[in-house]
Amino acid sequence: MEHLNELFVEAGTLMLAGMVFVFAFLGLLIIFINTVLATLAEKFPDPIIQSTPQRVTNKNKQSVSGLSPNIVAAISSAVTKYRQQHQNK
């Protein structure tokens, strides 16, 4: 029985050592990647794209959500009719 306890202590020690090693390795890997990316970002910055604002024409009358007023009216009337039918029950 004493031999079994020694095996459990050794297994726990190996497991703890392995977990500490993996945690330290991954932490160093993250630090290394962040420093390399920071230096690369300084050397090769992202290009700034100048965009012109798009004008909304009267032909394309759409609300902010992108739906046409006809669709919004249809959905509103359907919801109103549904509420009227189910409110009486």
C-alpha positions as CSV (number, residue, x, y, z in Angstrom):
1,M,0.0,0.0,0.0
2,E,2.9,2.3,0.7
3,H,4.2,1.7,-2.8
4,L,0.9,2.8,-4.2
5,N,1.1,6.1,-2.3
6,E,4.5,6.8,-3.6
7,L,3.3,6.2,-7.2
8,F,0.4,8.7,-6.6
9,V,2.8,11.3,-5.2
10,E,5.2,10.8,-8.2
11,A,2.3,11.0,-10.6
12,G,1.0,14.2,-9.0
13,T,4.4,15.7,-9.1
14,L,4.9,14.9,-12.7
15,M,1.5,16.3,-13.6
16,L,2.1,19.5,-11.7
17,A,5.5,19.9,-13.3
18,G,4.0,19.3,-16.7
19,M,1.3,21.8,-16.2
20,V,3.7,24.5,-15.0
21,F,6.0,23.8,-18.0
22,V,3.1,24.1,-20.5
23,F,1.8,27.3,-18.8
24,A,5.3,28.9,-18.9
25,F,5.8,27.8,-22.5
26,L,2.5,29.2,-23.7
27,G,3.0,32.4,-21.7
28,L,6.4,33.0,-23.3
29,L,5.0,32.1,-26.7
30,I,2.3,34.8,-26.3
31,I,4.8,37.4,-25.2
32,F,7.1,36.5,-28.1
33,I,4.3,36.7,-30.7
34,N,3.1,40.0,-29.3
35,T,6.5,41.6,-29.5
36,V,7.2,40.3,-33.0
37,L,3.8,41.6,-34.1
38,A,4.4,45.0,-32.5
39,T,7.7,45.4,-34.3
40,L,6.2,44.3,-37.6
41,A,3.3,46.7,-37.1
42,E,5.8,49.5,-36.8
43,K,7.7,48.5,-39.9
44,F,4.7,47.7,-42.1
45,P,1.7,49.8,-41.0
46,D,-1.7,49.3,-42.5
47,P,-2.5,51.6,-45.4
48,I,-5.1,54.3,-44.6
49,I,-7.8,54.2,-47.2
50,Q,-9.6,57.4,-48.0
51,S,-13.2,56.8,-48.8
52,T,-15.8,59.2,-50.1
53,P,-19.2,59.3,-48.4
54,Q,-21.9,57.7,-50.4
55,R,-24.9,59.8,-51.3
56,V,-28.4,58.5,-50.8
57,T,-30.5,59.1,-53.9
58,N,-34.3,59.6,-54.0
59,K,-34.6,56.6,-56.2
60,N,-33.5,54.3,-53.4
61,K,-35.7,55.3,-50.6
62,Q,-34.8,52.9,-47.8
63,S,-34.8,53.2,-44.1
64,V,-31.7,53.0,-41.9
65,S,-32.2,49.3,-41.4
66,G,-32.1,48.7,-45.2
67,L,-35.7,47.7,-45.6
68,S,-38.0,49.5,-48.0
69,P,-41.0,51.4,-46.5
70,N,-43.4,49.0,-48.2
71,I,-41.9,46.0,-46.4
72,V,-42.0,47.8,-43.1
73,A,-45.7,48.7,-43.7
74,A,-46.5,45.1,-44.5
75,I,-44.8,43.8,-41.4
76,S,-46.5,46.4,-39.2
77,S,-49.9,45.5,-40.5
78,A,-49.3,41.8,-40.1
79,V,-48.2,42.3,-36.5
80,T,-51.3,44.5,-35.8
81,K,-53.6,41.9,-37.3
82,Y,-52.0,39.1,-35.3
83,R,-52.3,41.0,-32.1
84,Q,-55.9,41.7,-32.7
85,Q,-56.7,38.1,-33.5
86,H,-54.9,36.7,-30.4
87,Q,-55.9,39.4,-28.0
88,N,-59.5,38.3,-27.9
89,K,-58.7,34.7,-26.9
